[in-house]
Amino acid sequence: MATRVPQADVTALQEELALEASVGTSRAGAASGAGGVRQKSITIGAVCKALVQEFPDISISKIRYLEDQKLLTPRRTPGGYRLYTQGDVARLRTILRMQRDEFLPLRVIRQELAAGRAGETTLDQNSGGSRSSRDGMRPWRTSVSVREATGALYSIEDVLEETKADAKLVRELEEYGVVKGEQRGGVRYFDETEREIIGAVAELARYGVGGRNLRVFRSSADREANLLQQILAPALRSRNPQRRKEALEALENLAAVATHLKHLLLIRDLRKIAG
């Protein structure tokens, strides 16, 4: 049975062929004039080829989606075709690594990029003067802070629109205790973290994972939270502001380490399955 290629990819490939012809002509002209400088921009298909070894699931559709989300802004030719510079490719690689290695949602990735992050590592090496770095502890970063949340609430309509989740799925998540909405004036609201959880589950749902399947994630998270609480409970309850601050920093660090360890264990087991 033949594999169906997404229409977006078919359209983009058609653009690719037309673009290669037009860019080829412009390159020839550029090489013969203006000091023989060649056009260094590449097409979207070439971007896929350049990144497919590191990111096997990369596709033209995914790159275009990231552009729709304002994470990429490739140059456009007069005919409307996309051209990517080496800087665009490096930015895309950073985005894909943050998604794969740190599980960051696009909203957080956008904030990271806006803040000037351009590194290719998954760990924050800029430890500053934190206690963990002074103690020789390897600094780890988290995608969501365990400290005070922003307090922002999002209506169910906003959550469904942003995450593309199905309303039935959200009800199922509430039923199994994965998220807990808050009723206000007849409208269901969710906080920022719950919105991100719904977005992650909506992605899993594309592969047939339902709310009932998420009990294992919930149970695992509860056990990990209880373990970290036992380790840091005395310091977290301290009335000394400095000690409590250091405990919160340690809690975030331990949470990030635990998440990374769990990711490594999962990858190890999945490699056994794939092999």
C-alpha positions as CSV (number, residue, x, y, z in Angstrom):
1,M,0.0,0.0,0.0
2,A,1.5,3.3,-1.0
3,T,2.2,5.9,1.6
4,R,0.2,9.1,1.3
5,V,2.3,12.2,1.2
6,P,0.8,15.3,2.9
7,Q,-0.6,17.8,0.4
8,A,1.5,20.5,2.1
9,D,4.6,18.6,1.3
10,V,3.5,17.9,-2.3
11,T,2.9,21.6,-2.8
12,A,6.2,22.6,-1.2
13,L,8.1,20.1,-3.4
14,Q,6.4,21.6,-6.5
15,E,7.5,25.0,-5.3
16,E,11.0,23.6,-4.7
17,L,11.4,22.5,-8.4
18,A,10.2,25.9,-9.7
19,L,12.5,27.7,-7.2
20,E,15.5,25.6,-8.0
21,A,15.2,26.7,-11.6
22,S,14.8,30.4,-10.8
23,V,17.5,30.4,-8.2
24,G,19.8,28.5,-10.5
25,T,19.5,31.3,-13.0
26,S,20.0,34.0,-10.4
27,R,23.0,32.2,-9.1
28,A,24.6,32.0,-12.5
29,G,24.1,35.7,-12.9
30,A,25.4,36.5,-9.5
31,A,28.5,34.4,-10.1
32,S,29.3,36.3,-13.3
33,G,28.8,39.7,-11.6
34,A,29.1,41.4,-8.3
35,G,32.5,39.9,-7.7
36,G,31.3,36.3,-8.4
37,V,29.5,36.1,-5.0
38,R,27.2,33.1,-4.9
39,Q,23.8,33.1,-3.2
40,K,24.2,31.3,0.1
41,S,20.5,30.8,0.8
42,I,18.9,27.4,0.4
43,T,15.5,26.0,-0.3
44,I,13.2,24.4,2.2
45,G,13.9,21.0,0.7
46,A,17.6,21.5,1.1
47,V,17.0,22.4,4.8
48,C,15.2,19.1,5.3
49,K,18.1,17.2,3.7
50,A,20.6,19.1,5.9
51,L,18.8,18.2,9.2
52,V,17.2,14.8,8.5
53,Q,20.1,12.8,9.9
54,E,19.8,14.5,13.3
55,F,16.0,14.9,13.2
56,P,14.5,11.9,11.2
57,D,11.0,13.3,11.6
58,I,11.8,16.6,10.0
59,S,9.5,17.5,7.2
60,I,8.6,20.4,5.0
61,S,5.2,20.7,6.7
62,K,6.8,20.9,10.1
63,I,9.2,23.7,9.0
64,R,6.2,25.6,7.5
65,Y,4.3,25.1,10.8
66,L,7.2,26.6,12.8
67,E,7.1,29.5,10.4
68,D,3.4,29.9,10.9
69,Q,4.1,30.1,14.7
70,K,6.5,33.0,14.1
71,L,9.5,31.0,15.1
72,L,11.2,31.3,11.7
73,T,11.2,34.1,9.1
74,P,12.9,33.0,5.9
75,R,13.5,35.4,3.1
76,R,11.0,35.4,0.3
77,T,11.7,35.7,-3.4
78,P,9.6,38.0,-5.6
79,G,7.7,34.9,-6.5
80,G,6.9,34.1,-2.9
81,Y,9.3,31.2,-2.5
82,R,11.2,30.6,0.8
83,L,15.0,30.9,1.0
84,Y,16.8,30.0,4.2
85,T,20.2,31.4,5.3
86,Q,22.7,29.4,7.4
87,G,21.5,31.5,10.3
88,D,17.9,30.3,9.7
89,V,19.1,26.7,9.6
90,A,21.0,27.2,12.9
91,R,17.9,28.7,14.5
92,L,15.8,25.8,13.3
93,R,18.3,23.3,14.7
94,T,18.1,25.1,18.1
95,I,14.3,25.0,18.0
96,L,14.2,21.3,17.2
97,R,16.8,20.5,19.9
98,M,14.8,22.4,22.5
99,Q,11.7,20.4,21.5
100,R,13.4,17.1,21.5
101,D,15.8,17.3,24.4
102,E,14.0,19.7,26.8
103,F,10.4,19.1,25.8
104,L,9.8,22.8,25.6
105,P,6.4,24.0,24.2
106,L,6.6,26.5,21.4
107,R,5.6,29.4,23.6
108,V,8.6,28.8,25.8
109,I,10.9,28.3,22.9
110,R,9.7,31.6,21.5
111,Q,10.6,33.3,24.8
112,E,14.0,31.6,24.9
113,L,14.8,32.8,21.4
114,A,13.6,36.3,22.1
115,A,15.8,36.4,25.2
116,G,18.8,35.7,22.9
117,R,19.3,32.0,23.5
118,A,21.3,30.6,20.6
119,G,23.2,27.7,22.2
120,E,23.1,24.2,20.9
121,T,23.3,22.4,24.3
122,T,20.4,21.3,26.4
123,L,22.0,22.4,29.7
124,D,22.4,25.9,30.8
125,Q,26.1,26.4,31.3
126,N,25.7,30.0,32.4
127,S,25.4,29.1,36.1
128,G,26.1,32.6,37.4
129,G,26.7,32.8,41.1
130,S,24.1,30.2,42.2
131,R,24.8,28.0,45.1
132,S,24.6,24.8,43.0
133,S,27.5,26.0,40.8
134,R,29.6,27.0,43.7
135,D,29.1,23.6,45.3
136,G,30.2,22.0,42.1
137,M,26.7,20.7,41.2
138,R,26.0,20.5,37.5
139,P,23.4,23.2,36.6
140,W,20.3,21.9,34.9
141,R,17.5,24.0,33.4
142,T,13.8,23.4,33.5
143,S,11.1,24.4,31.0
144,V,8.6,25.4,33.7
145,S,9.5,27.0,37.0
146,V,8.3,25.3,40.2
147,R,8.2,28.7,41.9
148,E,5.2,31.0,41.8
149,A,3.1,30.8,38.6
150,T,2.0,33.9,36.7
151,G,-1.6,33.4,37.9
152,A,-2.9,33.7,34.4
153,L,-6.1,31.7,33.6
154,Y,-7.3,30.6,30.2
155,S,-10.8,29.8,29.2
156,I,-11.6,26.4,27.8
157,E,-12.2,28.1,24.4
158,D,-8.8,29.7,24.4
159,V,-7.1,26.4,25.4
160,L,-8.9,24.4,22.7
161,E,-8.0,27.0,20.1
162,E,-4.3,27.2,21.0
163,T,-3.7,23.5,21.7
164,K,-6.0,22.1,19.0
165,A,-7.2,19.6,21.6
166,D,-10.6,18.1,21.4
167,A,-13.1,19.1,24.1
168,K,-13.8,15.5,24.8
169,L,-10.1,14.9,25.5
170,V,-10.0,17.7,28.0
171,R,-13.1,16.3,29.8
172,E,-11.3,13.0,29.9
173,L,-8.2,14.5,31.4
174,E,-10.3,16.1,34.1
175,E,-12.1,12.8,34.8
176,Y,-8.8,11.0,35.3
177,G,-7.3,13.8,37.4
178,V,-4.6,14.9,35.0
179,V,-5.8,18.5,34.9
180,K,-8.2,20.4,37.2
181,G,-10.1,23.2,35.7
182,E,-11.7,26.0,37.7
183,Q,-15.3,27.1,37.2
184,R,-15.9,30.9,37.2
185,G,-19.1,32.5,36.0
186,G,-20.2,29.4,34.1
187,V,-16.9,29.3,32.2
188,R,-14.2,26.7,32.7
189,Y,-10.6,28.1,33.2
190,F,-7.2,26.4,33.3
191,D,-3.9,27.8,34.5
192,E,-0.8,28.1,32.4
193,T,0.7,24.7,33.4
194,E,-2.5,22.9,32.8
195,R,-2.8,24.5,29.4
196,E,0.7,23.1,28.5
197,I,-0.3,19.7,29.8
198,I,-3.4,19.7,27.5
199,G,-1.2,20.7,24.6
200,A,1.2,17.8,25.2
201,V,-1.6,15.3,25.6
202,A,-3.2,16.6,22.4
203,E,0.0,15.8,20.6
204,L,0.0,12.3,22.1
205,A,-3.7,11.9,21.1
206,R,-2.6,12.1,17.5
207,Y,-1.1,8.7,18.1
208,G,-4.0,7.2,19.8
209,V,-3.0,7.9,23.4
210,G,-6.1,8.7,25.5
211,G,-6.7,10.1,29.0
212,R,-7.0,6.7,30.6
213,N,-3.5,5.9,29.2
214,L,-2.0,8.8,31.1
215,R,-2.5,7.4,34.6
216,V,1.0,6.0,34.4
217,F,2.4,9.5,33.8
218,R,0.3,10.9,36.6
219,S,1.4,8.1,39.0
220,S,5.0,8.6,38.1
221,A,4.9,12.3,38.6
222,D,3.2,11.9,42.0
223,R,5.9,9.5,43.1
224,E,8.7,11.8,42.0
225,A,7.1,14.8,43.7
226,N,6.8,12.9,46.9
227,L,10.5,11.8,46.7
228,L,11.7,15.3,46.1
229,Q,9.5,16.6,48.9
230,Q,11.1,14.1,51.4
231,I,14.5,15.3,50.4
232,L,13.9,19.1,50.7
233,A,10.9,19.4,53.0
234,P,12.7,20.8,56.0
235,A,14.4,23.5,54.0
236,L,11.2,24.4,52.1
237,R,9.4,24.9,55.4
238,S,12.1,27.1,56.8
239,R,11.3,30.6,57.9
240,N,14.7,31.8,56.7
241,P,14.0,33.5,53.3
242,Q,17.6,32.7,52.1
243,R,17.4,29.0,53.0
244,R,13.9,28.7,51.4
245,K,15.2,30.4,48.3
246,E,18.1,28.0,48.1
247,A,15.7,25.1,48.6
248,L,13.5,26.2,45.7
249,E,16.6,26.5,43.5
250,A,17.6,23.0,44.5
251,L,14.1,21.7,43.9
252,E,14.1,23.1,40.4
253,N,17.5,21.6,39.8
254,L,16.5,18.2,41.1
255,A,13.3,18.2,39.0
256,A,15.3,18.9,35.9
257,V,17.8,16.2,36.7
258,A,15.0,13.7,37.3
259,T,13.3,14.7,34.0
260,H,16.5,14.2,32.1
261,L,17.2,10.9,33.8
262,K,13.7,9.6,33.0
263,H,14.2,10.7,29.4
264,L,17.5,8.8,29.1
265,L,16.0,5.7,30.6
266,L,13.1,5.9,28.2
267,I,15.4,6.4,25.2
268,R,17.4,3.4,26.3
269,D,14.3,1.2,26.4
270,L,13.0,2.5,23.1
271,R,16.3,1.7,21.4
272,K,15.9,-1.9,22.5
273,I,12.4,-1.9,20.9
274,A,13.6,-0.3,17.7
275,G,16.6,-2.6,17.5
